[in-house]
Amino acid sequence: MHELSLCEGIRSIIAEQARVHGFTCVTVLRVEIGRFAGVEKAALAFAFDEAMRGSEAEGARLEVIDLPGHALCYGCDRLVDIEERFSVCPLCGSAKLMPQGGDEMRIKDMEVI
């Protein structure tokens, strides 16, 4: 389960930010996850609770913000949202698409005390 290692990375980021900014508790953590990032949200939520034990984010609420997949269509020269990596263009039906986003995962923000 790579979601646990993702959460361990999040824990490290939180610890570093707590040192820099002087907070002691995270109440809410919001992460943005692209459609194609390969992250299982249920596994991430479980791993998050486990990985945050004993940290500034123990008991924090994890909020996941889904980001769509994007691709540049060479058929109509437009940036379009796609549901799957190998989708056709929803505007012109072309199969000539170059993925442009949807594989990212990042911390958007956090509420702290």
Summary of the structure (lengths in Angstrom):
residues: 113
radius of gyration: 17.4
end to end distance: 30.7
largest distance: 52.3
contacts: 326
relative contact order: 0.25
helix: 27%
strand: 35%
